[in-house]
């Protein structure tokens, strides 16, 4: 788990994901949030990451399937 502070948010972009254009994209929270939008990335602070993890563990939203290149 990443230990990020508010000054160091988690930035996720489909352009930096090794799973881009794979079957994983269809069930990815980032794709659901960015799909068809002009924003190139999603930024989550620590509290948002925790909330999303809880929602995903409960099966209410897809998990973040982003895997950064490199």
QUIFENPE-V526601 format. One record per residue. N is the residue number from 0. RES is the residue in one small letter. D_CENTER is the distance of its C-alpha to the mean C-alpha in Angstrom with 1 decimal. Layout:
n = <N | N>
res = <RES | RES>
d_center = <D_CENTER | D_CENTER>
//
This chain:
n = <0 | 1 | 2 | 3 | 4 | 5 | 6 | 7 | 8 | 9 | 10 | 11 | 12 | 13 | 14 | 15 | 16 | 17 | 18 | 19 | 20 | 21 | 22 | 23 | 24 | 25 | 26 | 27 | 28 | 29 | 30 | 31 | 32 | 33 | 34 | 35 | 36 | 37 | 38 | 39 | 40 | 41 | 42 | 43 | 44 | 45 | 46 | 47 | 48 | 49 | 50 | 51 | 52 | 53 | 54 | 55 | 56 | 57 | 58 | 59 | 60 | 61 | 62 | 63 | 64 | 65 | 66 | 67 | 68 | 69>
res = <x | x | x | x | x | x | x | x | x | x | x | x | x | x | x | x | x | x | x | x | x | x | x | x | x | x | x | x | x | x | x | x | x | x | x | x | x | x | x | x | x | x | x | x | x | x | x | x | x | x | x | x | x | x | x | x | x | x | x | x | x | x | x | x | x | x | x | x | x | x>
d_center = <13.7 | 13.1 | 15.6 | 14.4 | 16.6 | 16.4 | 17.8 | 15.2 | 11.7 | 8.4 | 7.9 | 5.5 | 7.7 | 8.7 | 12.0 | 11.3 | 10.0 | 13.0 | 12.0 | 12.2 | 15.0 | 15.2 | 15.6 | 12.2 | 10.8 | 12.8 | 11.1 | 7.3 | 5.7 | 4.3 | 8.0 | 9.3 | 8.5 | 9.6 | 12.1 | 15.5 | 14.7 | 16.0 | 13.2 | 12.0 | 8.8 | 6.7 | 8.1 | 8.0 | 11.3 | 12.5 | 13.7 | 10.7 | 8.8 | 12.0 | 12.3 | 9.1 | 10.3 | 13.7 | 12.9 | 11.3 | 14.3 | 16.6 | 15.4 | 14.7 | 11.2 | 9.5 | 7.6 | 4.2 | 6.6 | 5.8 | 9.2 | 10.6 | 14.1 | 16.9>
//
